[in-house]
Amino acid sequence: MRISPSDAIIQDLLEPASRSLHERSVVDGSTAGKLFFEYATFCTSQLEDQHAIADTKRIEGLHRSKQKEAYQYVEAIANAKQRNDETAVKKLTKEWERANKLENMDKVELQRLHNLQQTFLRKAIENFLKCFAACNDFDHHVPKFCALWLKHSKQTAVNIAVADGLPAVPSYKFLSLMHQLCSRLSIESSEFQNNLNDLLLRILNDHPYHAVHQFFSTISSVGDSIALSRSTAATKIADRLGHGHKVGRISVKDISQRLGEQFSAYSDLASVPIDKTAHPSSDISFSSFPALRRFRSRSLAEFPLPPPSMKIAVSSERQYANVPYIERYHHSFRIAGGVNQPKILESVLSDGSTFRELV
């Protein structure tokens, strides 16, 4: 059985099937999602096909060789003209025309292969996004999409496709990739950074209890110029958090500021030096350390916020108003064993349960 060329499969099968769905307004659900996924994975497989990659490299090598050969004939013709050797000029000109014709043929073929690769890339991006927007059946392929997007982030066609399709994909599908996404932040002005900024802002507004922690870590990046650029870009996104997005009656802007206070208090607790011999009891009172006064007052408990290490189920509907929050901290903390001697902190939550965490 003869296998159809990849571009023919797109033109004769995948594109008509995709158009048929849109004409019938079937753009979501498992059926649509499966077609978009098959389209995306076919294009991805073509991008990764080693035979196609080797063929492109071979044509590139031939094209360079023909270019060099044609240039050598041009130089030889110029030298023959200086010598007034008409016979050599005529012979070399014919050879140049032959080499130039072959170079042009290779150039056309090389351009066709590059255009085909660009088509595969653009269609893979477009259909992955359509798939993720249509259903949840293929969400485990979101990391593969992100790897493809980040690898080709400088290409205009990719950024246009992402700008068109990304807003329709629920933001929670990218939560597990916050670290990778934040690591690509930069203050440079580009379409890629615009898309990345918009996605991260949407994640923060939709799922603050899952995303703000990672984002604060990015803001606190220190080191070289790349880290500084990343921190500056993250700070600008945090400044864009609005009061219009709320969790219950609290705006995401307020939540982010309160989480900052909470992180600061926990950092104080983690870093305060403790001499266990000076505390005969296993319970160490917060009142012994002025730097930890926020745990004694009700300032942290009045926010209200859940414990930062509490596992909170991701809500696809962005509903977090009923997440248990800290009502009060115990008046003391303890020291766990081990080299680092982390502190054991206990709090009472709004549902009446006690939550214990290592700080």
C-alpha positions in Angstrom: 0.0 0.0 0.0 1.4 3.4 -1.0 1.7 5.9 1.8 0.4 9.4 1.0 2.8 12.3 1.4 2.4 14.2 4.7 1.3 17.4 3.1 -1.4 15.5 1.2 -2.7 13.9 4.4 -3.1 17.4 5.8 -4.7 18.8 2.7 -7.0 15.8 1.8 -7.9 14.4 5.3 -7.1 16.5 8.4 -8.0 19.9 7.1 -11.4 18.9 5.6 -12.3 17.0 8.8 -11.4 20.1 10.9 -13.4 22.4 8.6 -16.4 20.0 8.8 -16.4 20.2 12.6 -16.4 24.0 12.5 -19.1 24.1 9.8 -21.3 22.1 12.2 -20.3 24.2 15.1 -18.7 21.2 16.8 -15.7 22.8 18.5 -15.9 21.1 21.9 -16.5 17.7 23.4 -14.6 14.4 23.1 -15.1 14.0 19.4 -13.8 17.4 18.5 -11.0 17.0 21.0 -9.9 13.7 19.6 -9.7 15.0 16.0 -7.7 18.1 17.1 -5.4 15.9 19.1 -4.8 13.5 16.2 -4.1 16.5 13.9 -1.7 17.9 16.4 0.2 14.7 17.1 0.4 13.9 13.4 2.1 17.3 12.8 4.3 16.8 15.8 5.4 13.4 14.6 6.3 15.0 11.2 8.4 17.6 12.9 10.3 15.0 14.8 10.7 12.5 11.9 14.4 11.8 11.6 14.2 10.9 7.9 12.6 14.3 7.1 15.2 16.1 9.2 18.0 14.2 7.5 16.5 14.9 4.1 16.3 18.6 4.9 19.9 18.7 6.0 21.0 16.8 2.9 19.2 19.4 0.6 20.8 22.2 2.7 24.2 20.7 2.1 23.6 20.3 -1.6 22.4 23.9 -1.9 25.4 25.2 -0.1 27.6 23.2 -2.4 25.9 24.4 -5.5 26.1 28.0 -4.3 29.8 27.7 -3.8 30.3 26.1 -7.2 28.3 28.8 -8.9 30.3 31.5 -7.1 33.6 29.8 -8.2 32.4 29.9 -11.8 31.6 33.7 -11.5 35.1 34.3 -10.3 36.6 32.2 -13.0 34.5 34.0 -15.7 35.8 37.4 -14.3 39.4 36.2 -14.5 38.9 34.9 -18.1 37.5 38.3 -19.1 40.5 40.0 -17.7 42.7 37.7 -19.9 40.4 38.4 -22.9 40.0 34.6 -23.3 36.6 34.5 -25.1 36.7 30.7 -25.5 37.1 30.2 -21.7 34.4 32.8 -21.0 31.8 30.9 -23.2 32.7 27.6 -21.7 32.7 28.8 -18.1 29.4 30.7 -18.7 27.7 27.5 -19.8 29.0 25.7 -16.7 27.8 28.5 -14.5 24.3 28.4 -16.1 24.2 24.7 -15.4 25.4 25.1 -11.7 23.0 28.0 -11.2 20.1 26.0 -12.5 20.8 23.2 -10.1 21.3 25.7 -7.3 17.9 27.2 -8.0 16.3 23.7 -8.1 17.8 22.9 -4.7 16.7 26.3 -3.4 13.1 25.7 -4.4 13.1 22.2 -2.8 14.7 23.5 0.3 12.1 26.3 0.6 9.3 23.7 0.1 10.7 21.6 3.0 11.0 24.7 5.2 7.5 25.8 4.4 6.2 22.3 5.2 8.0 22.3 8.5 6.5 25.7 9.3 3.0 24.4 8.4 3.5 21.3 10.7 4.6 23.5 13.5 1.8 26.0 13.2 -0.9 23.3 12.8 0.5 21.4 15.8 0.3 24.5 18.0 -3.2 25.5 16.8 -4.7 22.0 17.2 -3.1 21.3 20.6 -4.8 24.5 21.8 -8.1 23.6 20.2 -7.9 20.1 21.8 -7.2 21.5 25.3 -10.1 24.0 24.9 -12.5 21.3 23.6 -12.1 18.6 26.3 -10.1 17.3 29.2 -9.2 13.9 27.7 -5.7 14.9 26.6 -4.6 17.3 29.4 -1.6 15.1 30.1 -0.1 16.4 26.8 -0.1 20.0 27.9 3.6 19.7 28.9 4.4 18.5 25.4 2.6 21.5 23.9 4.5 23.9 26.2 7.8 22.3 25.3 7.0 22.9 21.6 5.8 26.4 22.3 8.9 27.4 24.3 11.3 25.7 21.9 9.9 27.9 19.0 9.0 31.0 21.0 10.9 33.3 18.7 8.8 32.4 15.6 6.2 34.9 14.6 3.7 32.3 13.3 3.9 30.3 16.6 3.2 33.4 18.6 0.3 34.4 16.4 -1.2 30.9 16.8 -0.7 31.0 20.6 -2.3 34.4 20.9 -5.3 33.2 19.0 -5.9 29.9 20.8 -4.4 30.2 24.3 -7.2 32.4 25.8 -9.8 29.6 25.2 -7.8 27.0 27.2 -8.7 27.0 31.0 -5.8 28.3 33.0 -5.7 25.4 35.5 -4.3 23.1 32.9 -1.0 25.0 33.1 -0.7 25.1 36.9 1.8 22.2 37.1 4.1 24.1 34.7 4.3 27.3 36.7 8.0 26.8 37.4 8.9 26.3 33.7 6.7 29.2 32.6 8.1 31.6 35.2 11.6 30.7 34.3 11.1 32.1 30.8 9.9 35.5 32.0 11.9 38.5 30.8 11.6 42.2 30.4 12.2 42.0 26.7 9.4 43.3 24.5 8.1 40.4 22.3 4.9 38.7 21.3 6.1 35.6 23.2 6.5 37.6 26.4 3.0 39.2 25.8 1.5 35.7 25.5 3.4 34.4 28.5 2.5 37.4 30.7 -1.2 37.1 29.8 -1.3 33.4 30.7 0.5 33.9 34.0 -1.7 36.7 35.0 -4.8 34.6 34.2 -3.4 31.7 36.3 -2.8 34.1 39.2 -6.2 35.5 39.0 -8.0 32.2 38.6 -5.9 30.1 41.1 -4.1 32.4 43.6 -3.7 29.7 46.3 -1.8 27.5 43.9 0.2 30.0 41.9 1.1 33.0 44.0 3.7 30.9 46.0 5.7 30.1 42.9 5.3 33.6 41.6 6.7 35.2 44.8 9.7 32.9 44.5 10.2 34.3 40.9 9.9 37.9 42.2 12.6 37.1 44.7 15.0 35.8 42.1 18.6 36.9 42.7 21.7 36.5 40.7 22.7 37.5 37.2 21.0 39.8 34.7 18.7 37.1 33.6 17.4 36.5 37.1 17.0 40.3 37.6 15.1 40.5 34.3 12.9 37.6 35.4 12.2 39.2 38.8 11.3 42.6 37.2 8.9 41.0 34.7 7.2 39.0 37.5 6.8 42.1 39.6 5.1 43.9 36.7 2.7 41.1 36.3 1.9 41.1 40.1 1.2 44.8 39.8 -1.4 44.0 37.2 -3.4 41.9 39.6 -6.8 43.6 39.9 -9.5 44.0 42.5 -12.1 42.7 40.0 -11.1 39.0 40.5 -12.2 37.7 43.9 -12.2 34.6 46.0 -15.3 35.0 48.0 -15.4 38.6 49.1 -11.6 39.1 48.9 -9.9 40.4 45.7 -7.0 38.5 44.3 -4.9 41.6 44.7 -5.6 41.6 48.5 -5.0 37.9 48.6 -1.5 38.3 47.0 -0.6 41.0 49.4 -1.8 39.0 52.4 0.1 35.9 51.2 3.2 38.1 51.0 2.7 39.0 54.7 2.1 35.3 55.5 5.2 34.2 53.7 7.3 36.9 55.4 6.1 35.7 58.9 6.8 32.1 58.1 10.3 33.1 56.8 10.9 34.8 60.1 9.9 31.7 62.0 12.1 29.4 59.8 15.2 31.6 60.2 15.0 32.5 63.9 17.9 30.8 65.8 16.8 28.5 68.6 18.9 27.2 71.4 17.1 24.2 72.7 19.0 24.1 75.9 17.5 27.5 76.8 13.9 26.0 76.5 13.4 23.2 78.9 9.9 22.6 77.6 9.3 21.1 74.2 6.8 23.9 73.6 8.5 27.2 72.8 6.3 30.3 73.3 6.1 32.8 70.6 6.2 35.5 73.2 9.9 34.7 73.7 10.7 36.1 70.3 9.7 39.6 69.4 10.3 38.9 65.7 7.5 36.3 65.8 4.9 38.6 67.3 2.6 38.3 64.3 1.8 34.7 65.3 0.8 35.9 68.8 -1.4 38.7 67.5 -4.4 38.1 65.3 -2.9 39.9 62.4 -2.2 36.8 60.4 -5.4 35.0 61.4 -7.6 37.9 60.3 -6.5 37.7 56.7 -8.0 34.9 56.4 -5.8 32.5 54.5 -5.3 28.7 54.4 -2.0 27.3 55.6 0.6 27.7 52.8 1.5 24.0 52.8 -2.1 22.7 52.8 -3.1 20.7 49.8 -5.9 22.4 48.0 -7.8 20.7 45.2 -7.6 22.5 41.9 -11.0 23.8 40.9 -11.7 23.9 37.2 -14.5 26.4 38.0 -12.1 28.6 40.0 -14.2 28.3 43.2 -12.1 28.6 46.3 -14.4 30.5 48.6 -15.0 27.5 50.9 -11.3 26.6 51.4 -10.7 26.3 55.2 -8.6 29.1 56.6 -6.6 29.7 59.7 -8.6 31.1 62.6 -5.7 31.1 65.1 -2.2 29.8 65.7 -1.3 27.8 68.8 0.6 30.0 71.3 3.8 28.0 70.9 5.8 26.0 68.5 8.2 23.0 68.7 11.5 21.9 67.2 11.6 18.8 65.0 14.6 16.5 65.0 17.2 16.4 62.2 20.1 18.5 61.1 18.0 21.5 60.0 15.7 21.4 63.0 12.6 22.8 61.3 9.9 24.3 63.5 6.6 22.6 64.0 3.7 25.0 63.7 0.1 24.2 64.5 -3.0 26.2 63.7 -6.8 25.8 64.1 -8.7 26.1 60.9 -12.2 27.5 60.2 -13.6 23.9 59.9 -12.5 23.1 63.4 -9.6 20.9 62.4 -6.0 21.3 63.6 -3.3 21.7 60.9 0.3 20.9 61.6 3.2 22.0 59.3 7.0 22.1 59.2 8.5 25.5 58.7 
